[in-house]
């Protein structure tokens, strides 16, 4: 197959997929730790459960606003920026 159409061979696309899956995994882990469901999270941030499900499939392009909503709802900063979020 022509690499032009194979986005997974593009370094930034590989990084996007990696980050997307890591964020999804972390959110799912936090939900489990807090004994919350995707439905609970959806209610808490005023979104549809189907939207949360899409977000957590691991290949959705989450916006910074969506990430901030999730972090706030779960009371956990899971995205850290070097030099800013170091404690």
N, C-alpha and C positions, 0 to 999 in steps of 0.2 A: 504494500500500500504506500502511496505517496506520503512522505513525511509532512508535506504542507498541510494535510488534513488530519494528521495524527497529533493532536494537541498535547498528548501525554509526553511527547518527545521534546516539548518546549520547556526549558528549565523553569520559567516563571509559572507555567501551568502545573508542573510537578510540585512546586512549592505551594501553590494555591491549594491543590488537592491535599497535600500533607497538612497544611494549617487548618483547612476546613474539617478534615477528619479528626484532628487533635482537639479542636474546639468542641466538636460534636461529642466526642468521647468524654471530655471533661464535663460538659453540661449533663450528659447522661449519668456520669458518676456522681455529680452533685445532687441530681434529682434522687438517685438511689439513696445516698447518704442522708438526705433530708426527708426520705420517705414521701416524696412527691411524685406525682404522675405528670405526663406531658399536659394532660387536661388541667391539672392544678396550676402549672406554669402559665398555660394559655389564659386562664381566668385572671391570674395575678397581673399579667401585662396586657390584658384586654385584647387578646388575639384569638383567632380560631385554632382549635386543636390541630386541624389539618395543616395550618401554617407552621405550627411548632414541629409537627412531624416532618414536614419538608425541610425545615431548618436543620433538623437533627439527623438527616440521612447522610450527612457528611460531604455533600457536594453542592450545597447551596452557598451562594455568595452573600454571606451575612454582612449587613452594613454595620458601621461603627455604632449607630443608634440602636440597632437590634442587639448587638453585643452588650451595650451599656444597659439596655432594658433587662436583659437576662442576668447580667452581673448584679444589678440592683435587686431584682426579684429574688435571687438566690443568696444575696448578701455575701458575695464572693468575687473578688477580682481575679479572674482566671487568665486575663490578658495582661501581661506585664511588659512595660517598656523600660529597657535598660537605661539607667541613669535617672529615671523618673520614679519608678515604682520600687526601687530598692529600699529595703528597710534595715 
